[in-house]
């Protein structure tokens, strides 16, 4: 299996498992993931986004490969101490290979989608 980008480096066995998880995540998105996807898919912001995309050993919620921007949508469990630590480590790993990571809570997306979209546009084009 050849990889187009240098950051696609999950082992073949692990990649198969990640691919299955990503497929399930696409089939059953959260309300917030579904909402934001309606605004960023099909180049609506002027760039292409992929959802549930595998980068290394991680599945990111959304990524614009052209701009190397990752969008993560965090449910309630992301506010637990252990998950905060895992998220910070994951962000460090993704940033180390050249990505920028921005995070939004489900609540932010569900109640302030215009603010979320404006912030994403700012990160993409400024």
N, C-alpha and C positions, 0 to 999 in steps of 0.2 A: 504494500500500500504506500504510494508516494504521497508526500505532503506538500502542499503548495506554499505554506508559510512555515517559517522556522519555529513557531510556537506550537505547532501540532505535533507534540512529542509523547503523547500517552502511549504506553506499551500496547501492542495489538490486543491482548486479552482484556486489559483495562478499558481500552477504547471501545470494545464491543459492549461492555457493561455500561459505560457512559452513554453510548449511542442509544441503548434501550431506555435508560433513564430520561434522556433528552426527548425521545419519542413520546414517552408517557407524560412528561411535563408539557409538551406541545398539545397533547390531547386533552389535558385537564388543567388549563391555566387558572390562576386565581382571577378574581374579578378585576383587581388592579392591573395585573399583567395583560389581561384581555383589553382593558380600556386603553392603556398606553399603546399597545400594539395597533389599535385602530387608528392612532394618530401618527405613528412612525413608519408603518409598513408602506410598501409600494413607493418608496422614494418621496414621500410626502414632505419631508424636511429637506429635500434636495440631495440626500445621500441614502445609500442602501443600508438597512439594518437586517441582521439575522437574529432569530430568536432561538433560545435553548441551544446555543452554539458551544461546541467543545473546544476549549483552548487548554492545551496541556492536560492536566489531570482535573480540570474544572469544567463545569457546565455553567456558562454565564447566561443570564436572562436575555439580554439583548446586546448586540455588538455591531458597531459600524467599523468594519475592517479598514476602510479607506482612511478614516480619521483616528483609528485605534482608540475608540471610545466605547467603554462598557457601561451599560446601565443595569443596575441591580435593583430589584423590587423586594423590599424586606417586609415580611409578615411579622406578627407579634413576637415570635420566638427569637427574632434577631436582637431583641433588647435584653435577653438573658446574658449574664456575664460570660459564660463559656462560649456562646455563639458570637458574642462581640469579639472575643479573642480569635476565634476561627476566621471571622470575616476580616479582621485586621491582617492576619497572616496571609489570607487569600489575596487581599488587595495588594499587599507588599509583593507577593510572587508575580501577580499580573502586571504591576507597575514595573517590576524588574525586567520584564521582557517588552516594555515599551508602551503599555496601555495606560490610559487614564480611566479611573473607575469612579462613577458617581452612583450614589445610592438614594433611593426614595422609599419612604414607608408606604404601605398600602393606603393609609389615611391621607397622606399628601397627594397621592395620585387620585384617589376617589373624591377628594374635596377641593383640590386646587390644580386641576389638570392644566389649566392655562399657564400657571406659574411654573409648573414642572416642565412644560414644553418650552417656555421661554428660557429656562435655565439650560435645557439640553441644547437649544439653538446657540446660546451664548458659548457653551463649551465646544460646539462643533465649528463655529465660524469666527470666534474672536481669538 
